[in-house]
Amino acid sequence: MARYLRAKVWTGEQALTWARLNGNPQQAVETAVAMLRMSTADARPELWAEALELGGSIGDADNKVLGIAAFAGDLPPYLQMRALELIKAEKHEGSRRGGLAAFIGKPGISPRILEEALEVARNFERDDLRSEALAAIGSVLNEPEQTRAFQSAIDLLHQGLQKPVWQDLWRQPRFIRWLPLSMISDLIADPRFEQVRDSSTLEYVERKTKSDPLEAFARLKDAGSYIPDDLLERLAEALAGAQRFDDALFCLKSSANLVVEQKARAIGRFLPVCPPHLQDEAIGLLKDVRPEDRVACLRELARAPSVSKNLVRQVADASLTEHNENEVRVAMARFLAPEEREALVHVLASDKRWSSRPFADLAPHLPIEMVRFGLDAANAAASRDGYIALLVRLADLGHQQEAINRAGAATSSYYQKELFEVLAANVSEDAIGAIATSIRPNDISERLDLAKIALLPSLPDSEARQTFGKLHHEFSVLAALVDQVSSAELVHVYPLILEEMRKNMTDTGSIERELPRTVALLSRALKRLPCAPVIQKAVVELSSKQFEPALKLDLLLGLAESCDDAAYVRVALQGALALAKAEADLTAYLNIGMRVAAAHPACLNGILEEIDDPEALAPFLALSSATLDAPTRQRALERVAAIAEPWPRLQALRSLWRYLDEEEQRFVAVRERAKPEWLEDDQLFVWLMTMLSSPTLEDIAGREIARARRFQAMPVREKIATACWIADITAGYREYFDPAFAAITSLEPDEQIVAISRMAPWLTAEQIRSAYETLDMLEGKDLTPTIAELVNRSLHLEDGRLALNGLNRIEDRYTRSGVITEVADLLPVEVLEMIAFSARDDGFMGGLASGTLVELAFRAVGLIRDDLALTFLDIKGNNSSSSDRPIEEVYRRASPSSYSVLLARSRQIWSGERASMLASLLEIAPTGERMSLFREVIENLPDAIVSSRVRILKINAPEFEAFSDDDVVDMWTKTLHRCASKSRQDVLSLSEGFAPILIARFGPSIASELMDAFSVGARGRWP
């Protein structure tokens, strides 16, 4: 943007207009500030104030405060105070601290503002953040205020180290980086701060590395056992510059190789300056680096201006493997003859390795002929990195317009934008204007198609057929057709979806990313209009292609689930069963049983007859037994009874047992009790007799037999497995379970963890406490999955405090967030309150992920605690992730009594989300306010993100029924006028959403009129 302004491609007013219309506040701020800095004549105070308010509207907390701080030094004093107020208002203290430190670091901040900033620093609640803020501001104060601020930070450190619970937090105090070296030296010498001596020494060494590397190296021995690799490598470079080559080599040897490529680069920088007698030893350090990473050393070495060719070849020999010959030769490109470089280009082109690192290294050494040859080859190979490197080389050789023309010819608008962005940094100011006029506007074809689809049901037949024939076939267009066209027209969409499926199966990436959503779309269409030939073709296509069997099975079962007609279901299921048989995958039968039992229980009998592998019956019945009808269950029992091997038969019986009536159980008991193989295996005997221990079968099994002859004599692992198996089939039978749990401590640590996880579903509260004590004794083990199981069990026992006890044992906040998210639907109010209290005060539950906080809000609102839900959303603040559930769903589930509070909050939210949030309140709005609220939703619609506009209008279309024709037209024209100042994409998205509403109100002729308008508006390409 700054280059556009310097080249006078844009005036300051144009840049400011673009910033005002930009939906991304962060981009808008950067543009406005670039304009104001470049165009001093336009830099009026009110424009700086506008940029400041734009900065305050940035959603992300860190980006907001850092964005404001970035131009604080450009502001007049009264606006600097406003900038400080915006930073001070940030709720998240970590972000506030970062913004404050960046703010005071800018030149031009007035002394009065620094006094106010010091007061802001004193008001931080967390001591560690307060100390860092005080030290940061102290670094720019004059004496004696500077020393006072530094001393206050040091006093906070001393207090923190006195509290055992906070010692880990203070072990690496971040405020030290702001202290002068004399104070750091005093900290190192002061016995009160022994716990932070290592981190203080590292900071001292870091600071001295450039200015006095000898002193830094002397202090290194006092820095403790952990010294960061990058510090050692920077110190090695500084020592080499001071002619202390032996010490530099020592630092490189001491590097722990955590980032092996980084170490290789450090060796490459050291070799050109080290004496010849040390070169062999330095090259020998590469033996600790993986062969594929040694090329990094060669690249670094080859860049040195006066390095000898022999030394480069010596390192090349040490780096060479059978897989990286071309990479090694490219790294030496500077030393190759022209004909060798040309040959290398041809080799790389034939191998289609344009996107790899070698070509990026080779491009700067090529003449113009080879650059053009490479660009042609790279373009044909749909390359990225190679093409960019060659394009930059073309511009560097003086052919800037040719480079711009090639970038403009890129087929992808996203790729074209990337190419122009790279070129802008590598062309003259005169060529910037050519780039600006070459940038192709976004293609509107997809959005235009979506708008036309909204009109299809109301167009005359001939016009509808003509429009349908001209549609593009992107996935979003196909999805819109499936959802909006009539059933009669849907038959014409099926061939397009099947063709999209075939395209998706051409490469691994498309199979993993695109194929599942295309099959899901086909399933959605089949729900609306079953079609036997279509499902048969889909099954044949999926079955015949070679890709991951598990994914293939998932897609086939998805098709089966989507159909309502039993005949179609059988077609998909036969494909799934054939796959399961071919792969001999017992897990596949488990999935088949589970998903078909849920969607089509009537089809289970047919599947049962298809399964001829005895071992496959058990997993199939495991999740389908509950839904079997009486005849199918009887047939299943007969099939199971005929299995010869005891283990597969027992597993299948286990799945069926609890669903058998008394007569069927007696049938099993009589047959099984008479089999001699049970008496030969103690474990089999225990499991069988436990299954037969029902009081109604005492005359067959005998209670004394059912108690298992030798259970106590079993090895502990078998005892635990047996007890868990018994508990599973008897819903918690404890006679064997409790003794087995008591024996856990005799196992090895890893086996204890596995046993606790396996037994977790049946543990009592007291046993969970005992399990925690056992786990506390284990060191260096990943206990999180096991603790998560115990937390889940605690919540099923409705013991919230016990669940919280487990959560508090998970130290990593990201992992803790994940566990809380998984169990959020089970958390009682008391646990929600404790989590909220701790997270709000930045306690142990501080730093929960945004998605976790949203899930907690969902749980709270489900428990009629809207106040608690809002607390979680306040803690979340502006942080968000694409995987988070929409917050508007929390508002939609709230009670009517919260309407006024939620309305006020919705009005203050970012404009892009405001319409969605307001619309979520329509159901709980008082009757007298509903119409005015809906008007407000429509007024905010042009600011909403494109994808949500259509959704809001479709969901809330019935709301228009309360308005007159004139009101509907007024809302349509006003929102259209506001969108018209943006882009055609915005106009089309609004038209797509309003079209069904206007057609329903004013008749189908509106569809043809809108289609005419689209034809006019879509001519050519707009800027």
N, C-alpha and C positions, 0 to 999 in steps of 0.2 A: 504494500500500500504506500509506504514512504517513497518507493521508487516511482510509482505512478505519479505522485505529487511532484517529485523533483523533475520528472520528465514532462510535467505539465500536460499529462494525459487526462488527469482529473484536476478540476479546480477544488479549492478547499470546501466550497459549498456543496459540490457534488459528493465529495467524500463524506461530509457530514450528513447529507440526505441519505446516503447508502447506510450509514451507521444507524440512523433513526429507524430505517425500515428493516434492519437486520434482526431476525428473530433470535439470534444468539447474542446475549448481552456481552459476553466476554469478547467476541469478535468485534462487536460494535464499539466497545471501549477502546480496544487496540487501534481501530480505524480512526476514531475521533481524536485520540491523543496524537497519533501520527500526523493527522491533518493540522492540529493546533501547533505542534512543534515545528512543522515545515512551513506553515503559512502564518507568519507573525502578524500580518495585517488582519487576518480573520480571527486571531486569538483573543476574542473578547471575553471578559470575565464570565458573562452569562453562559458562554459556550463551555468554558471549563466547568462551571457548575452543572451543566447538562451532562458532561462526560462523567462527573462525579456521581450523579444520580444513576446513570447507566451502570456504573460500577457497583453501586449498592443493590442493583437488581439481579446481579449474577447469582445463580442458584447454589453452586458449590461453595462451601464455607472458605476453604483454602484459596480457591481461585478468586473469590470476591475480595478478601482482605489483601492478598498479594497484588491483585490487579489495581486496587485503589492506591496501595503504597507505591506502586511502580511510577506514578506520575505526581506523587505528593510534593516533590521538590519544585515542580513547575507551577504550583498553585500560589495565589496570593494568600497572605496569612489568614484571612477570615475563612477562606475555603480549606486551608490546611486544618483549621479547627473542625470543620465539618467532616473532613476525611478521617480525622482522629475519632470523632464521635461515631462514625460508621464502623470503624474497627473495634471500638470499645463496645458497641452494641452486639457484636458477634457472641452468641451464647457458648459456642464450643471454645473452651479456654485454650486448647492446643492451637487451634487456628488463630485465635486472638493474639496469642504470644508470637506466632510467626509473622502475622501482619504488623504487629507493633515493632518488632525487631527490624523488619524491612522498611517500615515507615521512617524510623529515626535515622536509618542509615543513608537516607537521601540528602544530598547537599541542598541547602536553601531552606531547611526547616528553622523557623524562628525560635529564639530562646524561650519566648513565652509558651510556645507550643510544646517545647521539650519539658517545661515544668508540668504542664497538664499531662503529658505522656508518662512522666514519673509517677503522678498520682494514679493513673490507670494501672501502672505496674504494681503499685502497692496494694491494689484492691483485688488481685488474683486470689482465688480461694485455695488452689493447690500450691503448697509451699515450693515444690520443685519448679513449677512454671513461674511462680512469683520471683524466685531467685534468678531465673534466666532473664525474665523481663527487666528486673532491676539492673542486672549486670549489663544487658544490652544498652539500656538507656544511659547507664553510668559511663559507658565507653565514649559518649559524645558530650558529656557534661564537662563543665569547668570545675576546677578545685574551689572550695573543699567538697562540693556536692558529689563529685565523681568518687572520691574515696569513701564517702558515706554510703553511696549506693552499692559499691563493691563490698563494703564491710557488711551491709545488711544481707546481701546474698550469701556471704560466707557464714554469717550467724545462722541463717536458715539451714545451711548445710550441716552445721554443728548440731543444731537441734534435731534435724532429721536422723542423723547417725545415732542419736541417743535412744531412738524408738526402734526396737527390734523389727516391728512389722514393716517399717519403712526403709530398712537398711538396704535392701536390694534396689529400691527405687533410686537411692542416692549414690549407689556404688560407682556410677559413671555420670557425675553431675555435668549437665550440658552447659551450665553457665560459665564454666572455667574458660571456654574459648574466648570470652569477652575480657577476661582479666589481663592486666599487664604481666609481663614475664616475671617481674620482681615479686608480685603477689603469688604467682604460681610456684615460684621457688620457695616462698615462705610456707605455702601449703604443704609442699613436699617435705620440708624440714620439721613441720609441726606434728608432734606425736598424736595430737587429738584427731588428726585427719589421716591416720595410718590406713584406714579402709579405702581411701580414695587415692592413695599414693601412686598406685600403678597408672590409673587413668590420668592423674595430674602429670606424671612423668611423660606419658605418651604425648600429651598436649604440649609440654615443654619441648620435647624432641621435634614434634611436628613444626612448631614455630621456628626453631633454630635450624631446621634442615637446610633452608636456602641461605640464611644470613651467616650462619656459623656451623657448617656441617661437622667440623672437628668436635665442637662442644656437644652437638647433638649425638654424635657417635659415642662420646665418652659417657653420656647420660644413659645410653641405650641399655646398659647392663642393669640399671635400676628400674627398668620399665616392667618387670614381672615376666611371667611365662608367655603371655599372649602379646604378640606384636603384629599388627596388621601387615599383610604382604605388601599392600600398596605403599605403606610408609617405608618399609625396608627397601623397596625398589626406588622410591624417590630419593631416599638417603644415599643409596648406592650411586645414583646419577650425580648427586651433589658432591659426594666424595671424589668421584672420578674427575669432576670439574676442578676440584682442589688438589689434584695429582696424588690422592691417597688411594691408589689402585688396589692394594692388598685389602684395605678396609672395605672398599666398595665390593670386591669379590666376596668377602665374608658376608656382607649383607645379602647378596644374591643367593649364596649358599644357604642362608638362614631362612629364606622365604619358604613357606610351608606348601607352596604349590596349590593353594585353594583355587586359584584361577590360573590354570596352567598356560593358557594363551597369553595372559598378562605377563607371566614370568618370562615367556619366550620373547616377548617384545622388549622387556627390560634388558635381557641378555643382548638382543640385537642392537640396542642403543649403546650398550657398554663396549661392545667389541671394537668399534672404530676408534675409540680413544684409549683403550688399554694397551700397555706395552706388549710387544711381540712375545716376551717370555711368559705372559699370563694368558695369551689367547687360547692355547690348547686347553688349559684348565677351565676357562670360561665356556668354551665350546663343549667341554665334557659335561657341563651342567645340563645340557639338553637331554641327557639320558634320562633325567627325571621328568621330562615332558613327553606327553604322548606324541607319536610320530606325526599324526595328522595336525598337531598344533605347532610343530617345529617350524612350519612354513612362515608363521607369524614372525619368528626371529629373522628369517631370511628377508622378508619384506622390509622390516625395520632397518636391517643392515644395508640393504640395497639403496635405501633412500639417502643414506649418509653421503654428503657431497664429495668427500675425498677418499672413500674406501677403496681398497685395492681389489682388483678382480680375483686374485688368488684367494684372498680371505673369503670373498663371497662364494667362490666355488667350494672351498673347504666346508662352509656351513651348508651349502646346497647338498654336498655329499652326505652330511650328517642328517639332513632332513628327508632325503629321498626314500620313498617306499614304492612298492609295485602299483599303488593306487593313486599316487599324487605326482606323477612325473610331469604332467602338464602344468600343475600349480607351481612346481618348483621352477620350471623353465620360464613361466610368466613372471614370477617374482624377480627373475634375473633379466627381464626384458631390456633393461637399460644397457646391459653388456652384450646383448645378442646382435648379430649382424642383421641388416635389413631383410635379407632373404630368409633368415631364420625366423624373424618375426612374422613375415608373410606366410611361411609354412605353418607356423603356430596358429595363425588366424584360421587357416583352412581346416586344421585339425579340430579346433574348438567348434567351428561352424558345423562340421560333419557330425560331431558328437552332440550337437544341440545343447552345449553347456553354457548358454549365454547368460543365464541367470546366476551362474556361480561366481565366486570371488575372482577366479583367474582372469576373466575377461575385463573386469573393472580395473585390474592392475595393468592390463596390456594396452587398453585404449589410449592412454596419454602418450604412448610411444609410437603410434601409427601415423603414417603419411595419409594425405587426403584420399588417395585412391583406395587404400585398404579400409579407411573409415567408411567410405560410401559402400564398398563391398560388404562390410560388416553390417551396416544399417539395413541393407536389402535382405541379407540373410537373417538378421535378428528379427526384422519385421515379419518375415515369412514364418519364423519359428514362434511367433507370438511371445517374444522375450520381453523382459522388463528391465532388470538391472543392466544387462549388456547394452540394450538399446539406449538407456539413459546415459551410460558412460560414453558411448559413441556420439550421442547427440551433443553432449558437452564438449567433446573433443572437436566436433565439427564447428561449433561456435568459437572455440579457442583458436582455430586455424583461420578465423576471419570470415567464415561462411555463415553469418548469423541469420540472414533471411532464409537460407536453405534449411537451417535447423528449425526455424520457426514454422516453415511450410510443412516439414516432416512431422513436427509435433501436432500441427493442426489437422493432419491427415489421419490421426489416430482414430480408430473406430469406436473406442469407449470414451464417453465424456469424462468419466472418472480418471482414466489413464491420461487423457489429454490434459486435464487440469494438473495432474502430477508432473507431466513433462514441461508444461509452461512454467510451473512453479520452480523447477530446477533451472530452466533456461533463464528465468528472470534474474537469477543471481550470477549469470555467466555471460550476459550480453551488455552492450553499451547502453547509455541512457537513451540514445536515439532509437534503439531497437525496442525499447519498452512499449512505445506507442504501437508498433507493429504487433506485439504480443497482445495488447489490449483489444485490438480490432480483429485478431484471429481467434480469440476464445469463442467457442461455439456455445450458444445458450443451451440449457437443458432441453432434451427431447421430451415433448409433452405427449407422445403417442400413447404411452401406457395410461396416464391420467385421463386422456381424451377417450380412450376405449372404455374405461370404467364409467365415465359419465354417460357415454352412449348406451352402455348395457342397462343403466337405470331407466332409459327411455324405451328399450326394446319391447317390453310387454304392451306398450300403448301405441306403438307405431303401426301404420297400415302394413298388411302382410308383405307386400312387395318391397316396401322400404325397409322393413325389418330384416328380410332375407338379404337384401343388398348390404345393409349395415353389418349383419352377422358375417357375411363373406369377406368383409374388409378388415375385420378385427385382427389384431396381432394375437399371438398365443403365449404371452408370458404367463407365468403361474398365477399372478394376481388377477389377470383377466379371466383365466379359466375358473378360478375360485369364485369370482363375481358371477360368471355365467351359471355355475352350479347352484348358487344361492338365489338367483333372481329370475332366470328364464322359466317359462312354463314347463310342465312335465312333457308336453308334446315336443317342445324344442330341445329338451335335454338329450333326446336320442341323438341329436346332431353334435352334441358336445362330447359324447363318449369317445369317438375316434380321435379327437384332439387330445384327450387325457391319456389314452393308450399310447399315442405317439409321443407325448411328453414322457411317459414311463420308459419307452424304448430309448429315448435320448438320455434319460437319467442313468441307464445301465451301461453307458459306454466307457466309463472310467470309475476308478475307485472313489475319487472325491465326490462325484455326483451320486454314486450309490449310497454313500454314507450321509450326505447332506440333503440331497434333493429327492431321492426316491421315496423315503418314508412319507414325506408330506404329499407327494403326488398320489401314492396309494391311499393315503388317508382321505384325499380329495375324492378319489374314485369311490371309496367306501361311502362318503357323504352323499355322492350322487346316487349310488345304488339304494341308499335308504329312501330317497325320494322316488326313484323309478327303477325297480328291479329289472334286470335284463340278462337273461341266461347266456346269450352269445358273448356279451361283454365280460361277464365274470369268468366264463370259460377261457376266453382269450387272455385275460389278466393272469389266471392261474397258470396257463401254459407258458406265458412270457416269464413269469417269476420262477417257475420250476425249471425252465430250460437254461437259464443264465447261471454262470458260475460266480457266486459271491458268498459272503459269510453265511453259513447255514442258520445260525441263530437269528440273524436279521431277516433272512428269507422266511423262516417259520413265523416270526413276528408279523410280517406283512401278510402272509397267507391267513393267519388267524384274525388279523384285522379285517380282512375281506369277509371272513366267515361271520364275525361279530356284526358286520354292517347289514347283513341280509335278514329279512324277516321270513322269507319263503324257505321252507325246509329243503327243497330240491337244490336251491342255490347254495345253501349252507353246506350241503353234502359235497358239492363240487369243490369248494374251497378246502373243506376238511380232508377230502381224499388227497389233495395235494400236500397238506400238512402232514398227514399220516405217512404218505409215501416218503417224504423227506425224513421223518423221524426214523423210519425203518432203514433207509439208505445210510443214515449217519450213525445208526445204533446208539442214539442219544436218549438216555432215560429221562434226562431233564426235559426234553421236548414233550414227553408224555405228561409230565407234571403241568407244563404250561397249557397243553391241549385240554387236559381235564379241568384246570382252573377256569380258563376263559370260556370254554364251551358250556360248562356247568352254569356259569353266570349269565351267558347270553342266550343259549339254546339248549336247555336241559332235555328237551324232547329228543335231541339228536344223540344223546349219550349211548343209547342201546346200539345204534348203528356203529358207533366208534368202538364199543366194546367188542363187537364181533370182528372188527378189522384188526384188533391187536392180537397177534399170535405169539408174541414173545412173552413167556411167563414173567420175566423180570420187569417187563414194562407195565404189567397190571398194577403193581404197587404204587408207582408214582402217579399213574393215571387216576387211580381210585383215591389217592391221598386228598385231593381237593375237589373231587366230584361226588364222593359217596353221599354227602349230605343232600344232594338234589336228585338222587336216583329214585324213580318210582318203584313200587313193590315188584312188578315183574322184572324190571331191569336189575334190581338189587338181587333178586333170586337167581337170575342168570349169572350175575357177577359172582355170587357165592359158589355156584356150581363150577364156574371157571377156576376160581381160586382153589377150591377143594381138590381139583384135578392136578394141581401143580405138584410135581414129584419132589423137588428140592425143598427142604424145610425152611431155609432162610427166605427165599422169595415168597413162599406160601405164608410165612409168619408176617412178613412186611405187608402183604396184601390184606391179611386178616386184621392186622392192626388198623388199617384204614377203614375197613368195613364195620368193625366190631360194635362201636357205640351206636350204629344206626340199625342194627339187627333187632328184631323183636325176640321175645323169649323163646319161641319155637325154633327160630333160626339159630339162636345161640346154643340151644340144646343140641341141635343137629351138628354144629361145629364141635361142641365139647365131646360128644360121644365119639366122633371120628378121630379127633386129634388125640384124645386121651389114650386111645388104643395103639397109637403109632409108637414103635419101639425106639425110633431115633431120638425122641425127646429125652429119654432117660440116659442117653449117652453123652449129653452135653449139658453141664450145669447151667450155663447162661441161658440156653434155649429153654431149659426146663423152667427156670425162674420166670422168664417172660411169658411162656405159655400158661403156667399155673396162675400167674397174676391176672392174666386176661380171663381166666376161667373162675376167678374167685368171687363171682357174683353169688349172693346168698341163694338165688334160685337154682344154682348148679351144684350145691353142696353134695347132693347125692352122687354126682358124677366125679367131681374133682376132689372133694374132701378138703376141709379148711386147713387141716394140718399139712397137707401137701402144698396148698397154695402159698404157705408162708416160706416156701423155698428152703430146700435142704441145706445148701452150703453158701448162702448169700454172703455171710460174714467172712467166709474163707476165700472169697474171690479177691484177686488183685484189685487195688484201689481204682485203677482206670476203668476196668470192666464193671466194678461195682457202681461207679458213678454213671457209666453209660446205661447200665441196666436200670438204675433208679430213675434216670431221666426218661427212659423209654416207658417205664411203668407209669410215671407221673403224666406223661403225654397222653397215654391211652385211657387213663382213669381220672383225668382232670385234677391231678394233684394228690394221688394216694401217697401217704407220708411214711408208711411203715418201713419202707426201704430207703426212701429219699433222705430222711433226717440223718440216719447213720452214715450214709454215703457222703453227705455234706460235711459231717464232722471229721471225715477222714481226709479232707482236701489238703490240709496242712502237711501231710506226709509226702505229697508230690513234689516234683521239681518246680521251681518258680514258673517257668513257661507253661507247664501243665496245670498249675494252679489257676493261672489266668484263663486258660481254655475251659477248665472245669467250672469256674465261677460264671463265665459267660453262658455255658451250656445250661447251668442250673438256674440262672437268673429268673426265668419265667415262673418258677414255683417257689422262690424263696419267701420266707416270712420277713417281717420288719426286723426282727432280732437277728435273723441270719444275714440280712443285708448289712447290718451294723458290723457283724462279725466278718463279713466279706471285705468291708472297707478296712478293718484292722489288718486283715491278711494282706491286702494290697499295699497298705502303708509300709509293710516290711520289705517290699520288693523295690529294688533300686535299678535305675537304668532301663526300665521296661516301658513300652507304650501301653499305658493302662486306659487310655481314653475310650476305646470301643467297649471295654468291659464296664467302665463307670457309666457310660451311656446306657447300657443294658440295665444296670442297677437303678439308675434314675428313672428309667421307663417303668420298671417293676414297682418302684416306690410310689409312682403316681397312680398305677393301677390299684395299689393298696390304699390309695387316697391319703397318703402320708406326705404332705407337702414339705414339711421341714426335713424329712429324711431325703427327699429329692433334692432340696436345696443344699443339703450337706454334700451330696455327690457333685452337684454343679460347682460348688466352691473348691472342689479338689482338682478341677481342670484348670491348669494355669494359663495355657495358651488361649488368648481371648477369641481368636478366630475359630478355634476348635470348640470352645465353649458356646460361641454363637451358633455354630452348626447344631450342637446337641440341643440347645434351647429351642431352635427352630423346629427340630424333629418332634419335640414333646410339647410344643406350645398348646396344642388343643387339649392337653390333659391337665395343664397347670391350674390349681385352685387360686382363688382371689388372694389368699394370704401370701402365696409365693410370688404372685404378680406384684403385690405391694412391696415385698422385700426387694425384688429385682429392680423395680422402679426407683425405690429409695437409694439403693446402692449405685445404680447407673446415673441417676440425676446428680448425685454428689461426687461423681467420678471415683466411686469406690471400687471394690473388687469386680463388680459387674460393669464397670465403665468400658467404653470402647466396643459395645456390641454392634454387630453389623446392621446396616439399615434394614435389610430384609428381615432380620430377627426382630427388630423393634416393630416393624409393621405386623409381623405375625403375632407378637404380644398384644398389639393394639386390637387385632381381630379377636383374639381370645377375650380381652377385657370387654369389648363391646358386646360379645356374645353372652357374657355374664352380667350384662346390664350395668357395667361400670364405665360409662362414657368418659367420666373424669380421668380414670386411669388410662383409658385408650389415648386420650389427648396428651397425657403426660408422656407416654411412650413416643408419640409423634413429635412432641416438643424436644425430647432428647435426641431423636433422629435429626431434627433440624432440616437443613437443605441437602444432607447426604442422601444419595440414592444409588441404586444399581438397576440395570435393565431387567434383572430377574425378580425384582421386588413385585409383590402384588400391588395393584393400584390402590392408593390411599382413599380414593373416592368410594371404594367398596366398604371401607370402615365407616365413612360418613353415611352411606346408604343404609347401613344396619343400625345406626344410632337410634335412640328413642326420641320421640317428638319433643320432649322437654329440653333437649339439647339444641334445638333448631337455631335459636338466636345466637348462641355461642359459635356454632359451626358456620352460620352465615357470615358472621364477622370475620372468621378465620379465612373463609373461602374468598372473600373480597380482597384480602391482603396477600394472597398467594401469587406466584409468578403468573403473568398474563397468559402464557401458553397452556397452563393447566386450569385456569380460573373457570372456564366454561364447563369443563368436566366436573369440577368440584361443586359448582352451583347446581348443575343438573342432578347430581347425586342426592340433593336435598329435596327434590320435588315431592317425593313420596311422603316425607315427614313434615312438609310445609303446612301451616294452618290454611284452611280452605280460602280464607279471605286474602291470603298473600301469594297463592300459588300462581296466578296469572302474572302478577308483577315480577315474581321470581323467574318465570319462564322468559319474559321479555328481557330480563337481565342476562339470562343464558344466551339468547340470540344476539344481544348486543356485544357479548364477549366472544362470539363464535369466530369472527375474522382473525382474532389473535391466537386461537387454538392451533395446535399442530395439525397439519393436513390430515393425517390418518384418523384423528379423533373427531373431526368435524362431521364426517359422514355418519360415524357411529352415533354421535350425540343426536343427530337429526332423526336417524332411523329408530332409535330406541324411544325417543320422546315424541314421535309423530302424532300420537293421539292428543297431545296437549294443544295442537293447533285447532282442534274441534271447538274449543271454547271461544275462539276469536272470529270476528267478522271477516268477510272477504277483503275489505279495505285494510284491516289490520295485518292479514297474512301478506298482502302485496307490499305493504309498507315495510314489514320485517324483511321480506325478500330483497327489495330494492336497496334498502339501507345497508344491509350486510354485503350485498353484491358490490355496492359503490365503494365500501371500505376495502374489500378484497381486490378491487380493480386497480388500486394503487400499488399492489404488490406484484403478483406474477400470474401468468395464465394457469399455472398449477393451482393456485389458490382459487381462482374463479371457477375452474372446472370441478374442484373438490366440493365447493359450495353448491354448484349446479347439480352435481351427482346426488347430494343429500337432499336438496329441495325439490328435485324433479318429481318423485312420487307424491309429494305433498301437494304441489301445484296441479299435477294431473288429476289427483283425486278430487281437488276442489273445483277446478275449472274445465275439466274434460280432456280427452286424449289429443285434441288438436294442439295442446301446449307442447306435446312431445315433438311433433313435427317442427314447430316454431323454434324450439330449443336446438333441434338438430341442425336447422338452417343457421342458427347463430354459431354453433360449433364449427360449421364448415367455413364460415367467414373468419372466425377467430383463429382457426388452425392453419391458415395459409402461411407457407414459409416457416421461418423460425424467428421468434421475437427475441430481443435482447433481455 
